């Protein structure tokens, strides 16, 4: 993914008292759109923007991806 434009796709769902976040990476290679799921994680610290931010940044770090 180095020097490549990517789209980070984030989806959150709450159902029956459980909250889950999905973090996906979308990019174009060889003229085709590719989608890779980086994480599907249950949120156990509360549904706050700060918790979402931390989970996304931790996931990006896990894969060695930077926001630059």
C-alpha positions in Angstrom: 0.0 0.0 0.0 3.0 2.3 0.1 2.5 5.5 -1.9 -1.0 4.3 -2.9 -4.3 6.1 -2.5 -6.6 4.0 -0.3 -10.1 4.5 1.2 -10.7 3.5 4.7 -14.2 2.2 5.2 -15.7 2.0 8.7 -19.0 0.5 9.7 -20.5 0.2 13.2 -23.5 -1.8 14.3 -25.3 -2.1 17.6 -27.7 -5.0 18.2 -29.0 -6.7 21.3 -26.7 -4.8 23.6 -23.6 -5.6 21.5 -21.6 -3.1 19.4 -19.3 -4.2 16.6 -17.0 -2.1 14.4 -15.7 -3.3 10.9 -12.7 -1.6 9.4 -12.0 -2.2 5.7 -9.4 -0.9 3.2 -10.4 -0.2 -0.4 -8.0 0.4 -3.2 -7.6 0.2 -7.0 -5.1 -2.3 -8.5 -4.9 -3.2 -12.2 -8.0 -1.2 -12.9 -10.1 -3.2 -10.4 -11.4 -2.2 -6.9 -10.2 -4.4 -4.1 -11.6 -4.5 -0.6 -9.7 -6.0 2.4 -11.2 -6.4 5.8 -8.6 -5.4 8.4 -10.7 -5.9 11.6 -14.1 -6.9 12.9 -14.1 -6.1 16.6 -16.6 -6.0 19.4 -16.6 -2.6 21.1 -16.4 -3.2 24.9 -15.3 0.3 26.0 -18.4 2.3 25.0 -19.7 3.8 21.8 -17.7 7.0 21.8 -15.8 8.8 19.0 -12.6 8.6 21.0 -12.9 4.8 21.3 -13.6 4.4 17.6 -10.6 6.6 16.8 -8.3 4.5 19.0 -9.6 1.2 17.5 -9.0 2.5 14.0 -5.5 3.8 14.7 -4.5 0.6 16.5 -5.7 -1.5 13.6 -3.8 0.7 11.1 -0.6 0.4 13.2 -1.1 -3.4 13.4 -0.8 -3.5 9.6 1.9 -0.9 9.4 -0.3 1.6 7.7 0.2 5.4 8.3 -2.2 8.3 7.8 0.3 10.3 5.7 
